């Protein structure tokens, strides 16, 4: 990894920030791109040195292109682009806020396209590596997270197509499948009683979240191998092999039991918090309100 320039969207916090630290320890040069300046600045301070940080919204192709231009102006190359920025929307179909559902697709799908498309000329020049953050939700689709599951299934399909397209250019493409990791996304989810009920449908042995540093080590190991899939943790590959079975009546039995309770808890929250706050994580709610005030 020594000397490789790695552009990371969603690099200000969570898995992105933890992985940036591991990359730096192994001699790579992380470039942090995030829409939230404060956590990104804190991560840069922890990394030390003259770390390039770029404020950008991945739903804007122009801002992604500007981030790539700034990276090339500083370092002259990009060896790895990691489309990691992502958000979640939560709620049953009948009650979720439509704007929140749509925004999840805008960030998680169009944001990935914008990131990779903007960086592609530089990646082709370096015969580099494209990495995209997916999830166990790519192939396991629980109730109340339809937007998130749809977005992660979409990016896996995109990467499968891109892997074939770009092979002749010497570019490798990898998909990162993660389970529970202690990130702000998971911390915010734990604030919602309906999400907590959903989480309890997972067998206890598989529910314990990983530390971000442990996840980061696995991800960087995958980058070094230019892996097609990176499993975080490694047992996720078994679920991937069983993906068709996951949507049989037997496998869905516990989710079917939990779905009415999840819906009831969500509806109860609507009375207190409203659809926008119930459907979005707190940080994304703040961002959506800021966008509304600027429009």
C-alpha positions, 0 to 999 in steps of 0.5 A: 500500500506504500505511496498509493493515493486513496480517495475515500468518500464518507471519510470523515467518520465511521468505517471510512475514518477508521480505514483511513488511519490503517491506510496511513499506517501502511504507507498509503495516502488517504484523501478524505471527502465528506459532506460533514466538515467537523468530523472530517477535520477531527479525523484529519487532525488525528491522522496528523500531517498535511491530510487533504480534506475535501467537502463535497456532496456525492449526489453532485457529479460536479462536486465529485469531479472537483474533489478528483481535480483537487486530489490530482492537483496535490498528488498527481494520481489516484490509485484507489477510489472508494465510494463509501459515503452512505446513509439509511432510510427507515420505515414501513412502506405505508409510513416512511417519508418519501423524500427520505426514501428517495434521498437514500437512493440518491446518496447510496446509488447515484453518489456511487456512480458520481464518485466512480465516474469522476475518478475513472480517468485517473483510475484507468491511468494508474490501472487502479482499483475501485471499491464500493461499500455495500452491506449484508443488506445487499442480499438480506432484505429485512422489513422497514429498510427497503431503500437501504437494501435496494441501494446496496443491491443496486451497487453490487449489480453496478460493480459486477457490470463495471468489473467486466467493463474495466478489466481490459483497462487494468482496473479491478473492482471490489464490493465490501459487504459489512455486517454490524459495525460500531459506526454513527449509522448504527449508533443512530439506529439504536435510538429508534425502538423499531430498529432495535426490534429489527436488530433482535431478529438476528441470531444473538451470536451474529448480532455483536458489532465489530469495532471499526478498527477491526473492520478497517484491517479487513478492508485494507487487506482486501484493497491490497489484494484488489479483492472482488469481494471483501467480507466484514466479518469473514462469515458474511460470505456464507450468507452470500452463498445462501442468498436465495435461501434467505428469502424462503418462508423458513428463513423469513419466519422470524422477520414475519413475526417481528414485522407487525411489532416493527410497524407498531413501534414506528407508528407510535414514534410518528405521533411524537417525532413525525415522519421526517425524524422517524425515517431519517437518522439525526445527522441526515435530518439536520442535513435535510433541513439545511438543504431545505433552508437553502432552496 
